[in-house]
Amino acid sequence: MRTLFASLSALLITACATGTPPETNLPPDTPADTKTTALDEASHLWLEEVEGEAALAWVTAQNDRTLAELQADPRYSAYESSALEVLNSSERIPYGAVRDGYVYNFWQDETHVRGLWRRTPLAGYAADVPEWETILDVDKLAAEEGANWVYKGADCRRPDEGSEWRCLVSLSDGGKDAVIIREFSLATKSFVDGGFVTTEAKQGLAWAGTDTLLIATDWGAGTLTQSGYPFIVKRWQRGTPVGQAEELIRGKETDVGVWPMAVRLEDGRVLQGAVQAETFFTSKYFWFPEGETEAVQWPLPPKVSMNGIYKGQFLFTTEQDWSPEGQGSFKAGDLLAFDLEMFLENRTLPPLTLAFRPSETQAVNGVAIAKGAALLSINENVAGKVLRIEPSEAGWTTSPVNLPGTGQVGITFSDSQETTVFLNYEDFLTPDSLLNYDVTTGDVTRLKSLPAKFDAEGLKVEQFFATSKDGTKVPYFIVHKADMPLDGSTPTLLYGYGGFQVSYGPTYSPVTGRLWLEQGGAYVLANIRGGGEFGPNWHQAGLKQKRQVIYDDFIAVGEDLVSRGITSPEHLGIMGGSNGGLLMGVMLNQRPDLWNAVVVQVPLLDMLRYHLLLAGASWVDEYGSPDVPEERAFLETISPYQNFDASKPYPTPFFVTSTKDDRVHPGHARKMAKRFEEAGLPFYYFENMDGGHAAAADQTARAKRSALEYTYLSRQLFPKPAEE
């Protein structure tokens, strides 16, 4: 169930500097200070035609120009080789899921570019070189079918007595969010002849039984929301055409989407249901009682995260202050519980218990349920902790799980039917370790750990707090050389996201380590508002018209780095993707003087049309709607595309996107880059023809993109070599 809701969140939520500037298409007498908001924006709509001939010709020309310059830099080749070495290294932890004594893992390397889905016995998993058995070779499948398959995961059903493990394997054309889904047998290691198969769509399926699926997909004209997701859930029986599936619930076109939900109880029963996401952050959850025609709504607040079932208690986190009638008041971020059987019997909200209340410096990440244990993952001052929680007559108790340090910890696997729990620990300078948590003893043992992938000698990590415009203290981490001079000369890369309650903590990045830290650069992670580092309120402080605080936070971190003497605008660069790409676009306009490099990855940039492009309509609860006058008025003040001003002292930016991104439209990056081209201002642009929202479908493409980005950053931020 935890995996189900993580998947739903993922669905509902990535001119050369020294060359001759391109020719401008503006009239020669256009004043230099003319803002492009005065231009006819319709003249750029052709760039929104993803596969349009003219659009792709423009993309190809920009790619060729950018690649010619950056790949000619003497640093590029070494950067690409170094990135590819660590990305394709066999010295990676093969994370996996446990099913009946086997660990299942998906693996990519230089030989298996698209990847292998494989398994090994749990008993031998801890060995340095486990004996892997291939389940599905995606490279071979793609070659046999002449398809551009990218593996997008598998949803496997634990068999009833007398049946076998069956999985729903998702395959994407080039990395898009839209997938086809095929039924797969783990026993025969092959797709099931005559099994469940869907056509390509942004869709969701859930096992309701051995021969029954719940499915939400594109049912034809008028069955998708404005965000491009399904809003009708049906029950599909094996051996019948999907067109004959029985409709169970129908949402609205204005919903973000409606998705199937199957909750497996501790005794093996499955509750069939659905989640209706009315907005990105508010949902209604429904249960379809067996033999009944009316759905029953779960008694939960609109903003909630369902966490699982443990010892008969249904656990959930409320993302809003909540005062259910007769039960007192609860705070946003509280972990609550109630007796599930009592709800199923009475169909009303049972008495609630408070399982955990985070402090002001904490945030609940989620709960992982294993056979015999429930583990609570939290942040404390942006560092990860894990607590074991237990219900009792006196209330819930917590006890800490021992971890190697104060970095980031993730619960990488747990299942209510398995006693195995895997944890992952890492920090900026410590490579990943896979830990095994013993449910019986509470002991933590190291199963696997990675060797260092970059030279961390002489590096240190510090956490500072910048003061934002409204007085809020904003934390940030900095990784730097211990003997860094405080004279403003250090090339510094500042990364930020700031949205959708997504938290970023101390993680080990071999690519950043090799291509940036080893070269003498400093790396900074800004934990600005909009994220989830301090719980729901840290996120909600920057919603809609309040969003300027997010940008003020990021500017404050940049200014703090300069005031401390760590760096200077000449040597300060910034990077962000998706929502972070919007952040980069805003920073280009609001403080072009504060940075000398801006990497704008898979961005939103036209905030007056974003809701009309691909999944954009699903994000109006985060950004506000251009169709609501007061919300549009604010968006007009921040939208990077509309606020482009050719007279500003822009640094040379680097726009990165993907033709196959069917979440954030590549038209955003294309149109903003076109602004720079028309103004005769230098810029770099690279659009990967595959890769989806990740802008890379395989490790080779990831290495190339990283090498391009860090070559650009080095050219912009490191001192220029003296001329011979």
Stockholm file with secondary structure:
# STOCKHOLM 1.0

chainA/1-724         MRTLFASLSALLITACATGTPPETNLPPDTPADTKTTALDEASHLWLEEVEGEAALAWVTAQNDRTLAELQADPRYSAYESSALEVLNSSERIPYGAVRDGYVYNFWQDETHVRGLWRRTPLAGYAADVPEWETILDVDKLAAEEGANWVYKGADCRRPDEGSEWRCLVSLSDGGKDAVIIREFSLATKSFVDGGFVTTEAKQGLAWAGTDTLLIATDWGAGTLTQSGYPFIVKRWQRGTPVGQAEELIRGKETDVGVWPMAVRLEDGRVLQGAVQAETFFTSKYFWFPEGETEAVQWPLPPKVSMNGIYKGQFLFTTEQDWSPEGQGSFKAGDLLAFDLEMFLENRTLPPLTLAFRPSETQAVNGVAIAKGAALLSINENVAGKVLRIEPSEAGWTTSPVNLPGTGQVGITFSDSQETTVFLNYEDFLTPDSLLNYDVTTGDVTRLKSLPAKFDAEGLKVEQFFATSKDGTKVPYFIVHKADMPLDGSTPTLLYGYGGFQVSYGPTYSPVTGRLWLEQGGAYVLANIRGGGEFGPNWHQAGLKQKRQVIYDDFIAVGEDLVSRGITSPEHLGIMGGSNGGLLMGVMLNQRPDLWNAVVVQVPLLDMLRYHLLLAGASWVDEYGSPDVPEERAFLETISPYQNFDASKPYPTPFFVTSTKDDRVHPGHARKMAKRFEEAGLPFYYFENMDGGHAAAADQTARAKRSALEYTYLSRQLFPKPAEE
#=GR chainA/1-724 SS CHHHHHHHHHHHCCCCSSSCCCCCCSCTTCCTTCBGGGSCGGGGGGGGCTTCHHHHHHHHHHHHHHHHHHTTSHHHHHHHHHHHHHHSCSCSCCCCEEETTEEEEEECCSSSSSCEEEEEEGGGTTSSSCCCEEEEEHHHHHHHHTCCEEEEEEEEECCCTTCCCEEEEEEEETTCSCEEEEEEETTTTEECTTCCBCCSBSCEEEEEETTEEEEECCCSTTCBCTTSCBCEEEEEETTSCGGGCEEEEECCTTSSEEEEEEEECTTSCEEEEEEEESSSSCEEEEECCTTCSSCEECCCCSSEEEEEEETTEEEEEESSCBCCTTSCCBCTTCEEEEEHHHHHHHCSCCCCEEEECCCTTEEEEEEEEETTEEEEEEEETTEEEEEEEECCTTCCEEEECCCSSSSEEEEEECCTTCSEEEEEEECSSSCCEEEEEETTTCCEEEEEECCCSSCCTTEEEEEEEEECTTSCEEEEEEEEETTCCSSSCSCEEEECCCCTTCCCCCCCCHHHIIIIITTTCEEEEECCTTSSTTCHHHHHTTSGGGTHHHHHHHHHHHHHHHHTTSCCGGGEEEEEETHHHHHHHHHHHHCTTSCSEEEEESCCCCTTTGGGSGGGGGGHHHHCCTTSHHHHHHHHHHCTTTTCBTTSCCCCEEEEEETTCSSSCTHHHHHHHHHHHHHTCCCEEEEESSCGGGTCSSHHHHHHHHHHHHHHHHHHHSCCCCCC
#=GC SS_cons         CHHHHHHHHHHHCCCCSSSCCCCCCSCTTCCTTCBGGGSCGGGGGGGGCTTCHHHHHHHHHHHHHHHHHHTTSHHHHHHHHHHHHHHSCSCSCCCCEEETTEEEEEECCSSSSSCEEEEEEGGGTTSSSCCCEEEEEHHHHHHHHTCCEEEEEEEEECCCTTCCCEEEEEEEETTCSCEEEEEEETTTTEECTTCCBCCSBSCEEEEEETTEEEEECCCSTTCBCTTSCBCEEEEEETTSCGGGCEEEEECCTTSSEEEEEEEECTTSCEEEEEEEESSSSCEEEEECCTTCSSCEECCCCSSEEEEEEETTEEEEEESSCBCCTTSCCBCTTCEEEEEHHHHHHHCSCCCCEEEECCCTTEEEEEEEEETTEEEEEEEETTEEEEEEEECCTTCCEEEECCCSSSSEEEEEECCTTCSEEEEEEECSSSCCEEEEEETTTCCEEEEEECCCSSCCTTEEEEEEEEECTTSCEEEEEEEEETTCCSSSCSCEEEECCCCTTCCCCCCCCHHHIIIIITTTCEEEEECCTTSSTTCHHHHHTTSGGGTHHHHHHHHHHHHHHHHTTSCCGGGEEEEEETHHHHHHHHHHHHCTTSCSEEEEESCCCCTTTGGGSGGGGGGHHHHCCTTSHHHHHHHHHHCTTTTCBTTSCCCCEEEEEETTCSSSCTHHHHHHHHHHHHHTCCCEEEEESSCGGGTCSSHHHHHHHHHHHHHHHHHHHSCCCCCC
//
